[in-house]
Amino acid sequence: MILVSVGDGSVKVIPSDIDTITIPSSSSGSDEVGDGDGDGDGDGDGDGDGDGDGDEEVGDGIEEMTKDKVDDDIAVQLDEFDELISSGVICISSDSESDIGDVVDIDNIIDIDLESLPSSPILETKRKSLDTEDKPRDEPAHKRQATVELPFPDGAVRLTRMEGEKENLAEAMTLSDILQKSRLRKALLSTYVLDLDWLLRHFDSSTKLVIVKSYDPKVEQRGVYQSEGGRITLVNPEFANQGYPMMHSKIMLLFYDDYMRFVVSSANLFDIDWTVLQNIVFIQDMPYTSVAVSGGFTEELAGSLRDISVPEAVVEQLKFVDFSRVKIHIVTSVPTAVGRGQFHMDSYGLDRLSKVAKMMRNPELNESEAYDMTLFCYGSSMGRLTSAYLRNFYSHAMGSTPASIQNSSGLSPLDMERNVKVGFHTQAQGLSNVNGSTPRQCIKFKADFYSDPSFPQYALHRVESKVANTLIHAKVILARSNATENGQRKPGERGWIYLGSHNFTPGAWGYVRTPDKRCHVNNYEYGVILLNVHFESMFGRDTVTWNGTKLPLPFRLAWPEYEKGEVPLLSE
């Protein structure tokens, strides 16, 4: 089936090899929307944790379209096809076997009650949500730019505000702080776990929302659904026939009258991630521009949104956003088995990390120093790691290969492995956390992974949360140069930091298969890399700065190795 998005606001379907098309006209069934994680935390890694558990019934009210009628429609559509492509008013799914494909210029979705979502994909639509014609205000954006005051014009990193926590007030934000609901006009959000009732309390009733969410294809069909007259749109991205499909990306595009806010975080859209678990957030505000822009970060961001099936009407609005002050790089993962993953394998996961790493090399260091860094890797879910995976990850993070690094810097394979510190809470930390068993269930490390003889237990390090006796759900990779001068670390040495949704797992970042030497990825993930991060020692403690300001981290930089008898916090 080919889904064609037409610029006049309609969506046409060109089916093939079918006798009848069914188009849902109404539905009395139910399709549970909610956590759908099956393992208690909603934050698996694609290595076996992420099964869903929704119940659904097929609704009534199905209208049939005969094959003769379909053939007539196809003939008309095919006659127009070349002209439409040439004029640029249509785009076509890159995966012809997908029911909905990658085209989601969402233009009229059946109005439904969220309590009774249809079980069939929506085939024909009319624009009701986040239209490209729906400008932030009638007044042209460029007339307002001179007086725009942006809270985060150059980007900033913040931690989520822990419930009842009084420390680090300047560095912590609640979801309400980020959204500023009284000023917000419309928003795009993506999540793995969704508590819709909880989420909607953070928005005014007039705010238009598009929510990209994960789902279990065993019990849910891929589709695009709307409620409340088009105010709320739920989008399911493409999943292929894979063992543990997972849409784990966590981003927001928040549209205000004078600017757009870009947010990348490690927090799902449900209460626990914003109140009792420590998460991390990148946030940057960009003003609107009166002149359409393309290329650069605009193209980078647009491509990453299309990867997760964001409606084209939303993507189009990026053309009128000024990204000139952006200094970050987007790093995403897309399942290799889906259409976009197959066509752009070198753009995701480890391969994307490697491309960005080449841009991150410090020109002031020689090759021996440039390839010698310590990676502090923290995630809340642990996958099947091996020593070979540590070496492979390290080489990608250096923008090279293990052999090239060894030849250029003299680092041995064991040196590369030892340069990767894998942070994870201990069992004792899990039991002593002040918020009880609920946050423990959100930290995932299977006992059989840990006991596997090939698991590199020597890589595990204990992490201490900045907030005493709490657990960290953030996903962070901090790269710090090991370059020395007169036996001491070089002052102000540079590195980089990744933050986002990627846990330190092969499911999230991908793994290189021996036969084709290509990186294969399981999950949808989303993160950003901040370049030119500086490290300084002040009052006996290491501090990290970016853009001239202190960078808040959810953990302390001292990562001791596990002591004898210590074990990681294993899944309950």
Secondary structure as GFF3:
##gff-version 3
##sequence-region A 1 572
A	DSSP	beta_strand	2	6	.	.	.	ID=ss1
A	DSSP	beta_strand	11	14	.	.	.	ID=ss2
A	DSSP	beta_strand	21	24	.	.	.	ID=ss3
A	DSSP	beta_strand	62	65	.	.	.	ID=ss4
A	DSSP	alpha_helix	67	87	.	.	.	ID=ss5
A	DSSP	beta_strand	90	92	.	.	.	ID=ss6
A	DSSP	beta_strand	111	112	.	.	.	ID=ss7
A	DSSP	three_ten_helix	114	116	.	.	.	ID=ss8
A	DSSP	three_ten_helix	141	143	.	.	.	ID=ss9
A	DSSP	three_ten_helix	145	147	.	.	.	ID=ss10
A	DSSP	beta_strand	156	160	.	.	.	ID=ss11
A	DSSP	three_ten_helix	169	171	.	.	.	ID=ss12
A	DSSP	beta_strand	172	173	.	.	.	ID=ss13
A	DSSP	alpha_helix	175	179	.	.	.	ID=ss14
A	DSSP	beta_strand	186	191	.	.	.	ID=ss15
A	DSSP	alpha_helix	196	200	.	.	.	ID=ss16
A	DSSP	beta_strand	208	213	.	.	.	ID=ss17
A	DSSP	beta_strand	224	227	.	.	.	ID=ss18
A	DSSP	three_ten_helix	228	230	.	.	.	ID=ss19
A	DSSP	beta_strand	232	235	.	.	.	ID=ss20
A	DSSP	beta_strand	246	247	.	.	.	ID=ss21
A	DSSP	beta_strand	251	255	.	.	.	ID=ss22
A	DSSP	beta_strand	259	265	.	.	.	ID=ss23
A	DSSP	alpha_helix	271	275	.	.	.	ID=ss24
A	DSSP	beta_strand	277	278	.	.	.	ID=ss25
A	DSSP	beta_strand	280	287	.	.	.	ID=ss26
A	DSSP	alpha_helix	296	307	.	.	.	ID=ss27
A	DSSP	alpha_helix	312	315	.	.	.	ID=ss28
A	DSSP	three_ten_helix	316	320	.	.	.	ID=ss29
A	DSSP	beta_strand	328	333	.	.	.	ID=ss30
A	DSSP	alpha_helix	339	343	.	.	.	ID=ss31
A	DSSP	three_ten_helix	345	347	.	.	.	ID=ss32
A	DSSP	alpha_helix	349	360	.	.	.	ID=ss33
A	DSSP	alpha_helix	367	370	.	.	.	ID=ss34
A	DSSP	beta_strand	373	378	.	.	.	ID=ss35
A	DSSP	alpha_helix	387	397	.	.	.	ID=ss36
A	DSSP	alpha_helix	402	409	.	.	.	ID=ss37
A	DSSP	alpha_helix	413	418	.	.	.	ID=ss38
A	DSSP	beta_strand	420	423	.	.	.	ID=ss39
A	DSSP	alpha_helix	427	432	.	.	.	ID=ss40
A	DSSP	alpha_helix	437	440	.	.	.	ID=ss41
A	DSSP	alpha_helix	447	451	.	.	.	ID=ss42
A	DSSP	three_ten_helix	457	459	.	.	.	ID=ss43
A	DSSP	beta_strand	460	461	.	.	.	ID=ss44
A	DSSP	beta_strand	471	472	.	.	.	ID=ss45
A	DSSP	beta_strand	476	481	.	.	.	ID=ss46
A	DSSP	beta_strand	484	485	.	.	.	ID=ss47
A	DSSP	beta_strand	488	489	.	.	.	ID=ss48
A	DSSP	beta_strand	494	500	.	.	.	ID=ss49
A	DSSP	alpha_helix	506	509	.	.	.	ID=ss50
A	DSSP	beta_strand	511	512	.	.	.	ID=ss51
A	DSSP	beta_strand	519	520	.	.	.	ID=ss52
A	DSSP	beta_strand	523	538	.	.	.	ID=ss53
A	DSSP	beta_strand	541	546	.	.	.	ID=ss54
A	DSSP	beta_strand	549	550	.	.	.	ID=ss55
###
